[in-house]
Amino acid sequence: MPGLGTSFGRGAATNFTQDLANSDCILIMGSNMAEAHPVGFRWPMRAKGAGATLIHVDPRFSRTSALCDMFVGIRAGADVAFLGGVVNYVLTHDKWFKEYVTAYTNAATIIEQGFEDAEDLDGLFSGYRPESGTYDPKGGNWAYEGGSGKEQKKSEPGQHGTHGYGLMGVAEAGDAPRTDPTFQHPRCVFQILKRHFARYTPDVVAEVCGCRPEEMVRVAELLCANSGRDRTSAIVYAVGWTQHTTGVQIIRTAGILQLLLGNVGRPGGGIMAMRGHSSIQGSTDVSTLYDTLPGYLPQPVAHADHESLQRYLDKEGIKTGYWSNFPEFVVSLLKAYYGPAATPDNEFGFGWLPRVDGDHSHLVTFDRMSRGGVTGFFLFGQNPAGGGMNAGLQRAALRNLDWLVVADWFETESAVFWKDDPNGPPAKDIKTEVFFIPAAGHVEKEGTLTNTQRLLQWHNKALDPPGEARSDAWFVYQLGKRLRALYAGSTDPKDAPLLNLTWDYEYDHPHTLPDGTVSRIAGEPDVEKVLQEINGYQTAETDPRSGRPKLLPGFSALKADGSTACGCWVYSGVYPEPGRNRANRRERTPGNPVEPNWGFAWPHNRRVLYNRASADPEGRPWSERKRYIWWDEAQSRWVGPDEPDFEPGKAPSYRPPEGARGMAAIGGDQPFIMKTDGLGWLYAPKGAKDGPLPCHYEPLESPVRNLLYPQQASSPTVRTFAGPLNSVVQGPTAAFPLVAFTFRLTEHYLSGPMSRFNSWLNELMPEMFAEIGPELAAARGVANGDWVTVRSARGAIECRALVTPRIKALTVDGRAVHQVGLPFHWGFAGEVVGGNANDLTAIVAEANVSMHEGKVFACQLEVGRHGGNPPAATKIAVPWPTRDPVPDTPRSAQPEGGFAHGG
């Protein structure tokens, strides 16, 4: 989220998946789209059919690679170096889209005197606090020169989440900063950018990544040739970018590249952040994160700055751009939470919101749990015992709980860890009381899912769940009702937050299923009422058609006086009137490829974000071929096939008066309305906790030294969690000389709960394996199909070897570096079982969102089952069970072609 939010203003995909068909070139990196998102991959293929060039950059040749025009193999964890080389090529060869960059980015803005780049400090930026491993942007002079940033408070050490950094990574950088439209000032962003990426030459990039210099140059040439007035290129990524200690900065580098090439806000351009589940985007929008409220509002912290509503608004609010409506968003959310009990006299119930008193992210919580610091835990749709990083530690953490509730379809590793963990103690020694709640499947419940492209789509319930299985909504709703009943009548102030919640979502009439029968499930909440509350309503005005509060048409109607309630401002408009659930629309729009009547995309049904940038500063399309949104002088408004992501009637010629605030401070030629200056950020004065510009840092565990910044191996802000269950080997070591990375298969899903209990999928992909190249196989004496043991500093697993030229030895720093690819779908629960790749990964966290580094770590590989000695403090399980009747079938008896997992 911060990578995109800091660059453009919102932490979400800029375009919609179908728009990839309009691309002239697509760079897929950090994603195996053909196998991980096969339905969405039809659109790149459609673009290819129309003449577009598809490029895949990845450690492993996959089905995506096979369908692309160009494949470049690189070392896992070297993405910033590769992209930095492309940025350097664009700058040094003068290929940047000058009119776009000049008008729509902060390239001309001058940075404060005293700022020192990583180029000056060998891998560190000014403002680094070595005692805490954090940056102080204020002390490092990261801000714009000439703005009001000087008066801003310094961020407090130890703060987590967004606090102290502003909303969505767009904290106020100051009013009217100094600029140099000629781009000649040595401290203007453009010159800082050129100096910063100058060392990322093709030769250096090749030496770091393991590719050839001409491969990186060719990728840069293709992107440059397919970007500009008449052509656009897109970038597609997934968890292959996010799950790194440099993940935010990888995405930031892509954002810089797309701004330089003029591809943001335009059809066939942008950055597609491919989400791995049906509502991963929705879980961040409506917020399952500990430090944000729905709509990306910061959760209040236990700090004086958040003691009162006004102080919170003053601290977190922003004076210019659309985030200036922050008070309207917050007060309306409080009214949705607490209804009539939220009044101006009690600050709309702001004091009832929980305060964050530390880092409660997943990794930190499980580290604390492993030390006995957590009593009980609820698990919905999650499987940390199988899918969590350093899953062995996470299972040990679950053994420290007093109680655990698991709501799921199947008895996952997290439900049966107490009795089936091959590495665990006997069941009689486990103190955790586990409650397994049977959950409803997706066809047995209804509601909205928010997909990759921010599209809310309603799914109807087809039938009741079997037996005592219930939906997640039923469970949470009934739990809330029972808790409120327990505290009913209490006058203790600490019980007020629970008792004052709006908590009435009963069906007005019996719920009828599609076949005409009445649902037998008592107490199921009417999730359409929930969606209506999320949409928002007038608190004192009733709709005569429904007899319920009048629904809001969109977030522009929100007020800060308590007259509106809204559960998630970015979703407002999805249910604007009774009977009009826009998420449930399935209307085609002939002649309009945007398909605006299919579902509802936040915000306000805009399919391409920042689409004001699809026109030039005067409001004219950059070209007829790439016409999308433009200014119609006759109508005095922005028009086109999409909803303008801009004030519809603000003319391109509008210039803010001095001292303007809110949207009045955003000019008619400033497309990035969520930013304080209306511009895309090549350089981030705030918003990224690990630096204003990306740097190549090695993964925390790497067999390679940092060739770009020799004094700074890994990210200086990475967080580690020392302990006997989480050993980490930093830097090159003879014990773990190989680069391991994880990947997914089409036939299985995540850690396996939704696929390894399915006999048909298990037949297609029955067994865990390690994918290695012929060079490594020869060096280790491994033949295709042999049993091998893969070790890391955390543990060891056994699996079959898949020897394939899809993974090749790379020459890095003058020597051969080998890589091991591991699918992450197996564990000890399910119809088929096997070694768990997540037992090998570590718990480490990047600075911005505590994301783990599951996509790269150091390992060793040996032939045979459980060969060698286990690492200290690690028990190796007895051989993992298998349903293969002949698990040790000799290679001579195997079908010609060898191993069945060839794919």
Salt bridges, closest charged atoms under 4 A:
ASP24 OD1 - ARG231 NH2 3.57
ASP24 OD1 - ARG625 NH2 2.58
ASP24 OD2 - LYS626 NZ 3.28
GLU35 OE1 - ARG63 NH1 2.37
ASP58 OD1 - HIS56 NE2 3.88
ASP94 OD1 - LYS98 NZ 3.24
GLU112 OE2 - LYS150 NZ 3.89
ASP117 OD2 - HIS196 ND1 2.99
GLU119 OE2 - HIS196 ND1 3.79
GLU119 OE1 - ARG199 NE 2.50
ASP136 OD2 - ARG129 NH2 3.80
GLU145 OE2 - ARG178 NH1 2.33
GLU145 OE1 - ARG187 NH1 2.80
ASP175 OD2 - ARG661 NH2 3.10
GLU214 OE2 - ARG212 NE 3.15
GLU215 OE2 - ARG212 NH1 3.57
GLU221 OE1 - ARG218 NH1 3.56
ASP305 OD1 - LYS153 NZ 2.96
ASP305 OD2 - HIS303 ND1 3.49
ASP305 OD2 - LYS315 NZ 3.82
GLU316 OE2 - HIS163 ND1 3.91
GLU316 OE2 - HIS306 NE2 3.02
ASP357 OD1 - HIS360 NE2 2.66
ASP359 OD2 - HIS160 ND1 3.72
ASP359 OD2 - ARG719 NH1 2.72
ASP367 OD1 - ARG371 NH2 3.09
ASP402 OD1 - LYS431 NZ 3.42
GLU413 OE2 - ARG756 NH2 2.87
ASP420 OD2 - LYS419 NZ 3.07
ASP421 OD2 - ARG395 NE 2.80
ASP421 OD2 - ARG399 NH1 3.31
ASP429 OD1 - LYS428 NZ 3.30
GLU446 OE2 - HIS511 NE2 3.24
ASP464 OD1 - LYS461 NZ 2.76
ASP472 OD2 - LYS445 NZ 3.58
ASP492 OD2 - LYS494 NZ 2.66
GLU506 OE2 - LYS481 NZ 2.65
ASP508 OD1 - LYS529 NZ 2.78
GLU541 OE2 - LYS550 NZ 3.51
ASP543 OD2 - ARG545 NH2 2.95
GLU595 OE2 - ARG588 NH2 2.86
ASP616 OD2 - ARG620 NE 3.01
GLU618 OE1 - ARG620 NH2 3.17
GLU624 OE2 - ARG627 NH2 2.63
GLU643 OE2 - HIS604 ND1 3.33
ASP645 OD2 - ARG10 NH1 2.82
ASP645 OD1 - ARG606 NH1 2.80
GLU647 OE1 - LYS650 NZ 2.55
ASP669 OD2 - ARG655 NH2 3.25
GLU698 OE1 - ARG75 NH1 2.75
GLU698 OE2 - HIS696 NE2 2.88
GLU701 OE2 - ARG794 NH1 2.49
GLU767 OE2 - ARG800 NE 3.30
GLU771 OE2 - ARG60 NE 2.96
GLU771 OE2 - ARG806 NE 2.97
ASP786 OD1 - ARG891 NH1 2.28
GLU798 OE2 - ARG865 NH2 2.91
GLU798 OE1 - HIS866 NE2 3.39
ASP813 OD2 - ARG705 NE 2.88
ASP839 OD1 - ARG395 NH1 3.09
GLU862 OE1 - ARG791 NE 3.08
ASP888 OD2 - ARG865 NH1 3.76
